[in-house]
Amino acid sequence: MRAFQEDRKLKRKILSRPVLWALFILAAIIAASALRDSWRSYVARDVRQEAEKGLWELEQEKSELETRISRLEYPSGIEKEAKERFNVKSPGEEVLVILDPAHADSGGGNTSAAGFWRAFLRMLKK
């Protein structure tokens, strides 16, 4: 009987309010720590993905630059690069410039403010 009463006292002490509050606070601290670690893991994963994306882009750029460098080993490649970058033409060649009709100035269709006022003043003079 004495053992039963001691078990009851122990149970009563474990389930007392101060012990339950201490266990609740401990559980809250553990939960907050787990959430913080989960958030850090999420942020680290995003940073890693961005870094891998940047690495992939740099590798692509490196391969493109290596291709351009290998082309420059030959005179035809140097000539082609000069034509593309500096608009150089070889002797006997002509450069043809094609303008987009939407951006080409047709003369009478000037839509700027100065063009409007010139047209307005011409209309008043007539």
PEWO-V532771 format. One record per helix or strand of 3 or more residues. SS is the DSSP state (alpha for helix, beta for strand). FROM is the first residue (numbers start at 1). TO is the last residue. If there is no record, write none. Layout:
# PEWO-V532771
{{SS:FROM:TO} {SS:FROM:TO}}
This chain:
# PEWO-V532771
{{alpha:2:14} {alpha:17:71} {alpha:75:86} {alpha:113:125}}
